[in-house]
Amino acid sequence: MPLPAKNLRLVRLAALAGMSGPLLFGAMLVLLTTLEYDFMRSLRWDPVLAATTDWPSGLSLGPYGGWMVASFILGGLLLMLFALGLRELFPASPGPACLLLAGIGLMALSSLTDPTYSSNPPTLHGQVHDAAYVLLGLGLLPGLFFMARAFSRRPEWRVHAWLTWLVLGLALPTFIIKEFTFYIFLLAILAWYELSAIKLWRHLSLLPASQ
């Protein structure tokens, strides 16, 4: 079914957002982890033995923390835009709405976390951060599930459905276990996000626009 021209432009913009979002976010994580390595170690983070102790959220507390805060906000906005584009193609699926919720959660992670090892009482912004992390998981994992089902119903997206099932199979246990396996979760999600956006961009050539 042809999409109105303005809807087609939204899908194109969503694909661009999806292709840039994971690359920017991933690059910022690597850069800030390198620049703030000593600071993160002062929070008792260890890249192998304590991989999720205030990482990556603790990067917002360091000397270059403003960049991490901006990355959470921009990353959330780009994910929300990507979800809106998917909704144009899969309007009956709750998957895009779940990803939109995940984008809101990612944006809310910009609220500064409380260091794990701190004698200070919990702060409001730290509690907001913790709630945002839960919101991110509640949106992201069901989003993958529903998008896999939606992809499987379209012949041109069926291969991508299998990829989504694979990523969900990797993401679910690693999200729960955390620690060193969290790297697997993060890499799998960013890879799925990037490949899904590329698939969406390539799919644009098959989408006729109505006037």
C-alpha distance (Angstrom), angle and dihedral (degrees) to the residues before:
residue distance angle dihedral
M1 . . .
P2 3.85 . .
L3 3.78 117.7 .
P4 3.81 121.6 -137.1
A5 3.79 111.3 -102.7
K6 3.81 92.7 -110.5
N7 3.81 90.5 52.2
L8 3.79 90.0 49.6
R9 3.79 89.3 53.1
L10 3.80 89.2 51.9
V11 3.81 90.8 53.0
R12 3.80 90.4 49.3
L13 3.80 91.2 49.6
A14 3.81 89.9 46.7
A15 3.80 91.4 52.9
L16 3.81 90.7 51.1
A17 3.81 90.1 48.7
G18 3.79 90.2 49.5
M19 3.79 93.6 49.7
S20 3.80 93.9 48.6
G21 3.82 99.3 38.2
P22 3.82 101.5 69.6
L23 3.81 93.1 38.9
L24 3.80 92.8 52.8
F25 3.79 93.9 43.0
G26 3.79 94.1 46.3
A27 3.81 93.0 46.5
M28 3.80 91.2 49.9
L29 3.81 91.5 50.5
V30 3.79 91.8 52.4
L31 3.81 93.7 44.3
L32 3.81 96.7 46.6
T33 3.80 93.1 43.3
T34 3.79 88.0 55.2
L35 3.81 94.8 45.4
E36 3.81 94.6 43.7
Y37 3.79 98.0 36.9
D38 3.80 95.1 120.5
F39 3.80 91.7 44.9
M40 3.80 91.7 51.3
R41 3.79 90.1 49.2
S42 3.82 87.5 54.9
L43 3.82 87.2 60.0
R44 3.85 87.5 56.1
W45 3.78 92.9 -105.5
D46 3.79 115.0 152.4
P47 3.83 120.0 -172.7
V48 3.82 91.1 -136.4
L49 3.80 111.0 16.9
A50 3.82 98.7 36.9
A51 3.79 103.5 18.1
T52 3.79 97.2 156.4
T53 3.80 98.5 40.2
D54 3.80 98.3 122.7
W55 3.82 91.7 -32.0
P56 2.93 127.1 160.9
S57 3.81 94.2 -2.6
G58 3.79 93.2 54.8
L59 3.79 89.4 64.6
S60 3.81 85.8 77.8
L61 3.80 89.3 64.0
G62 3.78 96.0 54.4
P63 3.81 131.8 89.9
Y64 3.80 91.2 -83.4
G65 3.79 94.2 37.5
G66 3.79 94.7 127.3
W67 3.79 89.2 70.1
M68 3.80 91.2 55.5
V69 3.79 91.2 48.6
A70 3.80 89.2 51.2
S71 3.81 90.2 47.6
F72 3.80 91.6 54.9
I73 3.80 91.2 50.0
L74 3.80 96.3 44.0
G75 3.80 91.9 41.8
G76 3.79 91.0 53.0
L77 3.79 93.0 48.3
L78 3.81 92.5 49.7
L79 3.81 91.8 47.9
M80 3.80 90.5 50.4
L81 3.79 90.9 50.5
F82 3.81 90.3 48.9
A83 3.81 89.6 51.4
L84 3.81 91.0 52.3
G85 3.80 89.6 54.2
L86 3.80 91.9 50.9
R87 3.78 89.2 50.8
E88 3.82 89.4 61.6
L89 3.80 90.0 59.8
F90 3.80 99.2 34.5
P91 3.82 104.9 32.2
A92 3.81 94.4 155.4
S93 3.81 94.4 54.7
P94 3.81 122.4 88.9
G95 3.82 87.5 -148.8
P96 3.82 97.1 93.8
A97 3.82 91.1 48.8
C98 3.81 89.5 52.3
L99 3.81 90.7 50.5
L100 3.79 89.1 48.4
L101 3.80 88.0 54.6
A102 3.80 89.2 49.4
G103 3.80 89.0 52.9
I104 3.80 90.2 54.3
G105 3.80 88.9 49.9
L106 3.80 91.2 50.1
M107 3.80 90.7 51.3
A108 3.80 91.2 48.8
L109 3.81 90.2 55.1
S110 3.80 84.1 76.5
S111 3.82 85.3 81.7
L112 3.80 102.7 99.5
T113 3.78 117.0 -101.4
D114 3.80 124.9 -130.8
P115 3.82 112.9 -116.6
T116 3.80 111.2 -106.3
Y117 3.80 93.4 -131.1
S118 3.77 102.6 48.8
S119 3.79 132.9 124.2
N120 3.80 91.5 -149.0
P121 3.83 119.8 101.8
P122 3.83 117.8 -104.1
T123 3.79 113.9 -81.1
L124 3.77 128.8 -141.0
H125 3.80 92.5 -114.9
G126 3.79 89.6 50.2
Q127 3.80 91.0 52.8
V128 3.79 90.3 48.6
H129 3.80 88.7 52.1
D130 3.81 92.1 51.5
A131 3.80 91.1 48.8
A132 3.81 89.9 48.7
Y133 3.80 90.6 55.2
V134 3.80 90.1 53.8
L135 3.80 90.1 47.3
L136 3.81 90.3 51.3
G137 3.79 91.4 54.3
L138 3.80 93.5 44.0
G139 3.79 89.6 54.3
L140 3.78 102.0 36.6
L141 3.80 103.5 48.0
P142 3.84 96.9 44.7
G143 3.81 86.8 42.6
L144 3.80 90.5 59.6
F145 3.80 90.5 47.2
F146 3.80 95.2 50.9
M147 3.81 93.6 41.7
A148 3.81 90.5 52.2
R149 3.80 89.0 54.4
A150 3.80 91.7 46.5
F151 3.81 92.9 47.8
S152 3.81 91.5 50.1
R153 3.82 90.6 60.6
R154 3.82 92.6 59.6
P155 3.83 116.4 69.9
E156 3.81 92.1 -148.9
W157 3.83 90.7 53.0
R158 3.81 98.5 40.5
V159 3.81 96.2 101.4
H160 3.78 88.8 50.1
A161 3.80 88.5 52.3
W162 3.81 89.8 61.2
L163 3.79 89.8 49.3
T164 3.79 89.8 51.6
W165 3.81 92.1 50.5
L166 3.81 88.9 50.4
V167 3.80 92.7 50.5
L168 3.80 91.1 47.1
G169 3.80 89.3 51.3
L170 3.80 89.2 54.0
A171 3.79 97.2 39.2
L172 3.79 100.7 49.8
P173 3.83 99.6 60.0
T174 3.81 94.8 35.8
F175 3.81 91.2 50.6
I176 3.80 88.8 53.9
I177 3.83 98.2 41.0
K178 3.82 94.6 42.5
E179 3.82 119.0 171.1
F180 3.84 112.0 89.6
T181 3.81 92.6 -9.2
F182 3.81 88.7 62.2
Y183 3.80 87.5 80.7
I184 3.81 88.3 61.1
F185 3.79 90.3 50.5
L186 3.78 92.9 49.4
L187 3.80 94.7 45.3
A188 3.82 92.5 46.8
I189 3.81 93.0 50.0
L190 3.80 94.8 46.4
A191 3.81 91.2 46.7
W192 3.81 91.7 50.0
Y193 3.79 90.8 47.4
E194 3.82 92.1 50.9
L195 3.82 95.5 44.3
S196 3.80 91.8 45.8
A197 3.79 90.7 53.4
I198 3.81 91.2 48.4
K199 3.81 89.2 49.6
L200 3.80 89.8 49.7
W201 3.81 91.4 50.1
R202 3.80 92.0 50.4
H203 3.78 90.1 46.3
L204 3.79 90.0 58.8
S205 3.80 90.8 80.3
L206 3.81 88.2 63.3
L207 3.79 94.2 52.2
P208 3.82 113.5 92.1
A209 3.79 114.4 -153.9
S210 3.78 121.3 -136.2
Q211 3.78 121.3 -147.5
